[in-house]
Each structure stands twice: as structure tokens, then as C-alpha cells.
Amino acid sequence: MTIEMAVFDADGVLTSGALVYGAEGENYKVFHAHDGLGLKLLQQAGLKIGIISGRDSAPLRKRVEDLNLDFALLGCQDKKAALDQLCRQNEIAMDRVAFMGDDLVDYQVMLAVGMPLAPSNAVDEIKSISQFVTKKSGGKGAVREAAEYILSLNKLKPLDLINKAEQKQ
């Protein structure tokens, strides 16, 4: 199976799912560096990479900016419709898309893609429809593990991609 686009939910996938607020109502999120490298490796392998999240926050927008992702649809209430539109715009069939989600709001979009993925902390309904469930939980390297799984299906190794990128510089 050839995957051309990998899409990730944010809360519970790129983060642990914990919602942390400061005294003034500011929102904090913790991301894992390994996940960021996993996303970059997928981009180096030629995949379109992005986030579709039901929530929008300044920390998430900053992480998207730092990673220079291909797209980020934040505050999205209908993830399946958003992904349908992205696929049309990029001329990519849904069966060539991987989507990693963790909760019931991700269920319909995961049924529509070719490769549904879940972190170990996903709810049972999501894990039951996933092609691959990571050993690691969201916010603790699950995205990296999923990225390496996708790369392995294409017979690509992370270290080879890193070495190739360094040679270009």
C-alpha cells in the first residue's frame, strides 16, 4: 500500500491529551521532539504531512509553524469533510492516506482512509478499526512510531533519510 499523505489529530496524538490551563486561562501543551522528527522524516520521504484538529490553540499553531507542515486545519468540526477536500486539492485518493486519531470524533475519518492508526492511549473503538496501534501513547513518541511504521512499509529507514538529507546540505 502506498501512502501519499499522513494526517494526525493533535490532542491525544501529538500531545498526551491533557488540557493544562494557567491562572490567567492560557493554554499549555507538551509535544515530544521524537514526534517532530517523525513528521519531518515522512516529509523527506515525499509524503504530504499535516494536522486536522477539533481544537485550535496558540501552542498548537506554534508547533505547526516550527515543523513547517504542509497543512493544518485547526478548530475543524468535520474532519472527514476537511480531509475529503484536502485529498481533492492534492489529487490524492483517500485509500492513500494515513490518519492517526485517538477518540470517537476521529472514527468516521479513520474509516474513510486507507491506513487508520492509533496511539496506545486511544479509546477501544478507535484501536479496533486501526491497522496499527503504537506501543507508545500520544505525546510520548506515538507519532514517531507510526511514522516509522509507514516508512517501513515503503522499505525506507529513518537513518537513511537523515543521511540523505545531510548529504544535500
C-alpha positions in Angstrom: 0.0 0.0 0.0 1.4 3.4 -1.0 0.7 6.2 1.4 1.0 9.7 -0.1 -0.4 11.8 2.8 -0.2 11.3 6.6 -2.6 13.3 8.8 -2.6 13.5 12.6 -5.0 14.6 15.2 -3.4 16.8 17.8 -4.8 16.3 21.4 -4.2 12.7 22.4 -1.9 12.1 19.4 0.7 14.8 19.2 0.1 15.5 22.9 -1.0 13.3 25.8 -4.5 14.8 25.6 -4.2 16.6 28.9 -5.6 20.1 28.8 -3.5 22.4 31.0 -4.5 26.0 31.8 -2.6 28.6 33.6 -4.1 31.0 36.2 -4.9 33.6 33.5 -6.6 31.0 31.3 -3.6 30.5 29.0 -3.3 27.0 27.4 -0.2 24.9 27.6 0.6 21.8 25.5 3.6 19.4 25.7 4.9 18.0 22.5 7.6 15.3 22.0 10.7 16.0 19.9 10.8 12.5 18.6 7.3 13.0 17.1 8.6 16.2 15.3 11.4 14.2 13.7 9.0 11.5 12.7 6.9 14.1 10.8 10.0 15.5 9.1 11.1 12.0 8.0 7.7 11.5 6.4 8.1 14.8 4.6 11.6 13.8 3.4 10.1 10.6 2.1 7.8 12.7 -0.1 4.5 12.5 1.8 2.2 15.4 2.4 2.0 15.9 6.2 -0.5 17.8 8.3 -2.8 18.1 11.2 -6.6 18.1 11.4 -7.7 19.0 15.0 -11.0 19.9 16.5 -9.2 22.3 18.8 -7.2 25.4 18.0 -4.7 26.9 20.3 -1.6 29.2 20.2 0.7 26.4 21.3 -0.5 24.1 18.5 -0.2 26.9 15.9 3.4 27.5 17.1 4.2 23.7 16.8 2.8 23.6 13.3 4.9 26.7 12.4 8.0 25.2 13.9 7.6 21.9 12.0 6.7 23.7 8.7 3.9 21.2 8.0 2.2 21.1 4.6 -1.2 22.0 6.2 -3.0 22.4 9.5 -6.8 22.6 9.8 -7.4 23.7 13.4 -10.8 24.1 15.1 -12.2 21.7 12.5 -15.5 20.2 13.4 -15.9 17.8 10.4 -12.6 16.1 9.9 -13.8 13.7 7.2 -15.2 16.6 5.1 -11.9 18.5 5.6 -9.8 15.5 4.6 -12.0 14.9 1.5 -11.4 18.5 0.4 -7.6 18.2 1.1 -7.5 15.0 -1.0 -9.3 16.6 -3.9 -7.0 19.6 -3.8 -3.9 17.4 -3.7 -5.3 14.8 -6.1 -4.7 12.0 -3.6 -7.2 9.1 -3.2 -8.4 8.5 0.4 -7.0 5.0 0.3 -3.5 6.5 0.0 -4.0 8.5 3.3 -2.9 7.5 6.8 -4.8 9.2 9.6 -3.9 8.8 13.3 -6.6 9.6 15.8 -7.4 8.7 19.4 -11.0 9.4 20.2 -14.6 8.9 18.9 -14.5 12.2 16.9 -11.9 10.6 14.7 -13.9 7.4 14.0 -15.6 8.4 10.7 -12.4 9.9 9.1 -10.5 6.8 10.1 -13.0 4.5 8.5 -12.6 6.5 5.2 -8.8 6.3 4.9 -6.5 3.6 3.7 -4.4 3.4 6.8 -6.1 4.2 10.2 -3.5 4.4 13.0 -3.9 4.9 16.8 -1.7 5.6 19.8 -1.8 3.1 22.6 -3.9 5.6 24.7 -6.7 5.7 22.1 -10.2 4.6 23.1 -11.0 0.9 22.3 -13.4 1.8 19.4 -10.5 3.6 17.6 -8.0 0.9 18.3 -10.4 -1.8 17.0 -10.5 -0.1 13.5 -6.8 0.7 13.3 -4.3 -1.1 11.1 -1.6 -0.3 13.5 -1.7 0.7 17.2 1.6 2.1 18.6 3.2 0.8 21.8 3.7 4.4 22.9 1.0 6.8 23.9 0.1 10.2 22.4 2.6 12.9 23.2 5.2 10.3 24.1 6.5 9.2 20.8 3.5 7.6 19.2 3.6 9.8 16.1 7.3 8.8 15.6 6.4 5.1 15.9 3.6 5.5 13.4 5.9 7.4 11.0 8.5 4.6 11.2 5.8 2.1 10.5 4.7 3.9 7.4 8.3 4.3 6.2 8.9 0.6 6.8 6.0 -0.3 4.5 7.8 1.6 1.8 11.1 -0.1 2.7 12.6 3.2 3.9 14.7 3.5 7.0 14.8 6.7 9.1 18.6 6.8 9.3 18.9 6.5 5.6 16.6 9.5 5.1 18.6 11.6 7.7 21.9 10.7 6.0 20.4 11.6 2.6 19.2 15.0 3.9 22.6 15.7 5.4 24.3 14.9 2.1 22.1 17.5 0.4 23.3 20.3 2.7 
